[in-house]
């Protein structure tokens, strides 16, 4: 479980592509504790849930995105 104090020090980053989705985007940022963990939240609801990934999990996800593994067809 992550504390509100730990989240207060996250340097949140939002994709420049969020303008293309009417601000419906996620933002992510590294925890300041030096663990390499990355927090992710919905940019329009920053007070809602936050998911925290280990550095290895984050790198696996980003690698999959870069490789096109999450290029789901539009519905």
N, CA and C atoms as a LAMMPS dump frame, in Angstrom:
ITEM: TIMESTEP
0
ITEM: NUMBER OF ATOMS
225
ITEM: BOX BOUNDS ff ff ff
-5.0000000000000000e+02 5.0000000000000000e+02
-5.0000000000000000e+02 5.0000000000000000e+02
-5.0000000000000000e+02 5.0000000000000000e+02
ITEM: ATOMS id mol type element x y z
1 1 1 N 0.847 -1.178 0
2 1 2 C 0 0 0
3 1 3 C 0.891 1.239 0
4 2 1 N 0.541 2.194 -0.785
5 2 2 C 1.318 3.435 -0.876
6 2 3 C 0.623 4.533 -0.084
7 3 1 N 1.408 5.325 0.587
8 3 2 C 0.838 6.373 1.433
9 3 3 C 0.62 7.665 0.644
10 4 1 N -0.284 8.501 1.103
11 4 2 C -0.491 9.806 0.465
12 4 3 C 0.787 10.652 0.471
13 5 1 N 1.597 10.481 1.494
14 5 2 C 2.858 11.23 1.561
15 5 3 C 3.797 10.83 0.422
16 6 1 N 3.855 9.527 0.123
17 6 2 C 4.703 9.062 -0.979
18 6 3 C 4.198 9.596 -2.314
19 7 1 N 2.885 9.662 -2.469
20 7 2 C 2.313 10.162 -3.728
21 7 3 C 2.505 11.659 -3.884
22 8 1 N 2.628 12.369 -2.777
23 8 2 C 2.803 13.826 -2.842
24 8 3 C 4.119 14.198 -3.518
25 9 1 N 5.083 13.297 -3.485
26 9 2 C 6.397 13.583 -4.06
27 9 3 C 6.59 13.024 -5.469
28 10 1 N 5.534 12.433 -6.042
29 10 2 C 5.644 11.88 -7.4
30 10 3 C 5.675 13.028 -8.406
31 11 1 N 6.623 12.963 -9.332
32 11 2 C 6.704 13.945 -10.42
33 11 3 C 5.876 13.387 -11.586
34 12 1 N 4.59 13.726 -11.603
35 12 2 C 3.664 13.167 -12.593
36 12 3 C 3.976 13.669 -13.994
37 13 1 N 3.849 12.757 -14.968
38 13 2 C 4.033 13.078 -16.387
39 13 3 C 2.781 12.627 -17.125
40 14 1 N 2.295 13.481 -18.003
41 14 2 C 1.131 13.13 -18.817
42 14 3 C 1.542 13.165 -20.284
43 15 1 N 1.022 12.267 -21.04
44 15 2 C 1.365 12.176 -22.45
45 15 3 C 0.923 13.417 -23.212
46 16 1 N 1.748 13.861 -24.131
47 16 2 C 1.352 14.977 -24.991
48 16 3 C 0.206 14.567 -25.908
49 17 1 N -0.037 13.286 -26.044
50 17 2 C -1.141 12.789 -26.861
51 17 3 C -2.481 12.891 -26.154
52 18 1 N -2.478 13.281 -24.898
53 18 2 C -3.739 13.355 -24.158
54 18 3 C -4.678 14.386 -24.756
55 19 1 N -4.151 15.396 -25.428
56 19 2 C -5.005 16.392 -26.088
57 19 3 C -5.849 15.74 -27.183
58 20 1 N -5.33 14.669 -27.774
59 20 2 C -6.055 13.956 -28.819
60 20 3 C -7.209 13.135 -28.263
61 21 1 N -7.219 12.923 -26.961
62 21 2 C -8.265 12.094 -26.363
63 21 3 C -9.106 12.896 -25.373
64 22 1 N -9.217 14.201 -25.605
65 22 2 C -10.012 15.085 -24.746
66 22 3 C -9.59 15.024 -23.28
67 23 1 N -8.301 14.84 -23.057
68 23 2 C -7.798 14.81 -21.689
69 23 3 C -8.053 13.502 -20.975
70 24 1 N -8.624 12.537 -21.668
71 24 2 C -8.867 11.226 -21.072
72 24 3 C -7.586 10.409 -21.189
73 25 1 N -6.731 10.555 -20.226
74 25 2 C -5.438 9.917 -20.335
75 25 3 C -4.948 9.499 -18.963
76 26 1 N -3.866 8.8 -18.977
77 26 2 C -3.213 8.429 -17.73
78 26 3 C -1.969 9.282 -17.561
79 27 1 N -1.532 9.366 -16.334
80 27 2 C -0.256 10 -16.057
81 27 3 C 0.536 9.064 -15.165
82 28 1 N 1.83 9.144 -15.281
83 28 2 C 2.707 8.252 -14.539
84 28 3 C 3.894 9.032 -14.019
85 29 1 N 4.485 8.514 -12.976
86 29 2 C 5.664 9.161 -12.427
87 29 3 C 6.382 8.251 -11.451
88 30 1 N 7.681 8.429 -11.338
89 30 2 C 8.462 7.604 -10.415
90 30 3 C 8.27 8.048 -8.97
91 31 1 N 8.246 7.085 -8.079
92 31 2 C 8.22 7.42 -6.66
93 31 3 C 9.578 7.996 -6.279
94 32 1 N 9.582 8.912 -5.361
95 32 2 C 10.813 9.617 -4.977
96 32 3 C 11.652 8.843 -3.966
97 33 1 N 11.259 7.609 -3.669
98 33 2 C 11.97 6.846 -2.642
99 33 3 C 13.189 6.091 -3.164
100 34 1 N 13.484 6.231 -4.459
101 34 2 C 14.654 5.574 -5.039
102 34 3 C 14.448 4.106 -5.372
103 35 1 N 13.233 3.611 -5.215
104 35 2 C 12.949 2.193 -5.464
105 35 3 C 12.818 1.865 -6.948
106 36 1 N 12.608 2.885 -7.767
107 36 2 C 12.38 2.651 -9.188
108 36 3 C 10.929 2.363 -9.515
109 37 1 N 10.074 2.283 -8.482
110 37 2 C 8.654 2.024 -8.73
111 37 3 C 8.011 3.206 -9.45
112 38 1 N 6.973 2.895 -10.219
113 38 2 C 6.269 3.908 -11.003
114 38 3 C 4.794 3.875 -10.634
115 39 1 N 4.247 5.049 -10.326
116 39 2 C 2.829 5.19 -10.004
117 39 3 C 2.087 5.631 -11.26
118 40 1 N 0.858 5.109 -11.414
119 40 2 C 0.021 5.429 -12.576
120 40 3 C -1.373 5.786 -12.068
121 41 1 N -1.952 6.846 -12.644
122 41 2 C -3.306 7.257 -12.268
123 41 3 C -4.004 7.881 -13.47
124 42 1 N -5.31 8.052 -13.357
125 42 2 C -6.115 8.705 -14.397
126 42 3 C -5.929 10.212 -14.247
127 43 1 N -5.598 10.882 -15.317
128 43 2 C -5.303 12.319 -15.24
129 43 3 C -6.522 13.17 -14.896
130 44 1 N -7.712 12.702 -15.212
131 44 2 C -8.921 13.477 -14.901
132 44 3 C -9.439 13.21 -13.496
133 45 1 N -8.9 12.166 -12.859
134 45 2 C -9.324 11.813 -11.5
135 45 3 C -8.098 11.543 -10.627
136 46 1 N -7.263 12.535 -10.418
137 46 2 C -6.022 12.304 -9.674
138 46 3 C -6.235 11.884 -8.225
139 47 1 N -7.43 12.124 -7.694
140 47 2 C -7.705 11.737 -6.308
141 47 3 C -8.146 10.276 -6.204
142 48 1 N -8.366 9.625 -7.336
143 48 2 C -8.844 8.237 -7.35
144 48 3 C -7.675 7.258 -7.166
145 49 1 N -7.918 6.033 -7.527
146 49 2 C -6.94 4.973 -7.33
147 49 3 C -5.622 5.253 -8.037
148 50 1 N -4.571 4.761 -7.438
149 50 2 C -3.232 4.821 -8.03
150 50 3 C -2.69 3.398 -8.036
151 51 1 N -2.131 3.001 -9.148
152 51 2 C -1.512 1.686 -9.258
153 51 3 C -0.003 1.909 -9.256
154 52 1 N 0.703 1.102 -8.502
155 52 2 C 2.155 1.228 -8.426
156 52 3 C 2.782 -0.046 -8.991
157 53 1 N 3.694 0.149 -9.937
158 53 2 C 4.382 -0.96 -10.582
159 53 3 C 5.847 -0.96 -10.185
160 54 1 N 6.414 -2.152 -10.108
161 54 2 C 7.86 -2.25 -9.884
162 54 3 C 8.564 -1.755 -11.144
163 55 1 N 9.83 -1.486 -11.045
164 55 2 C 10.591 -1.039 -12.217
165 55 3 C 10.556 -2.109 -13.305
166 56 1 N 10.687 -3.371 -12.922
167 56 2 C 10.669 -4.457 -13.918
168 56 3 C 9.313 -4.54 -14.618
169 57 1 N 8.226 -4.403 -13.861
170 57 2 C 6.895 -4.432 -14.466
171 57 3 C 6.715 -3.272 -15.433
172 58 1 N 7.155 -2.086 -15.023
173 58 2 C 7.012 -0.895 -15.865
174 58 3 C 7.808 -1.054 -17.155
175 59 1 N 9.035 -1.523 -17.039
176 59 2 C 9.878 -1.698 -18.229
177 59 3 C 9.297 -2.747 -19.175
178 60 1 N 8.699 -3.805 -18.625
179 60 2 C 8.066 -4.825 -19.467
180 60 3 C 6.867 -4.231 -20.205
181 61 1 N 6.073 -3.424 -19.515
182 61 2 C 4.917 -2.787 -20.144
183 61 3 C 5.351 -1.817 -21.244
184 62 1 N 6.269 -0.927 -20.936
185 62 2 C 6.733 0.054 -21.923
186 62 3 C 7.354 -0.655 -23.126
187 63 1 N 8.109 -1.705 -22.878
188 63 2 C 8.686 -2.475 -23.981
189 63 3 C 7.608 -3.075 -24.867
190 64 1 N 6.546 -3.593 -24.241
191 64 2 C 5.439 -4.155 -25.001
192 64 3 C 4.727 -3.107 -25.836
193 65 1 N 4.568 -1.905 -25.273
194 65 2 C 3.956 -0.805 -26.022
195 65 3 C 4.81 -0.469 -27.233
196 66 1 N 6.1 -0.346 -27.017
197 66 2 C 7.006 -0.008 -28.126
198 66 3 C 7.005 -1.084 -29.206
199 67 1 N 6.803 -2.333 -28.799
200 67 2 C 6.787 -3.435 -29.76
201 67 3 C 5.418 -3.628 -30.418
202 68 1 N 4.427 -2.801 -30.056
203 68 2 C 3.106 -2.886 -30.667
204 68 3 C 2.207 -3.948 -30.075
205 69 1 N 2.587 -4.516 -28.927
206 69 2 C 1.79 -5.584 -28.331
207 69 3 C 0.432 -5.123 -27.817
208 70 1 N 0.238 -3.827 -27.665
209 70 2 C -1.019 -3.298 -27.147
210 70 3 C -1.74 -2.468 -28.187
211 71 1 N -1.482 -2.714 -29.449
212 71 2 C -2.17 -2.019 -30.523
213 71 3 C -3.474 -2.746 -30.823
214 72 1 N -4.441 -2.58 -29.912
215 72 2 C -5.731 -3.236 -30.045
216 72 3 C -6.549 -2.543 -31.132
217 73 1 N -7.353 -3.319 -31.867
218 73 2 C -8.201 -2.695 -32.888
219 73 3 C -9.267 -1.812 -32.23
220 74 1 N -9.58 -0.71 -32.9
221 74 2 C -10.644 0.182 -32.415
222 74 3 C -11.981 -0.53 -32.555
223 75 1 N -12.872 -0.232 -31.629
224 75 2 C -14.21 -0.855 -31.691
225 75 3 C -15.219 0.13 -32.167
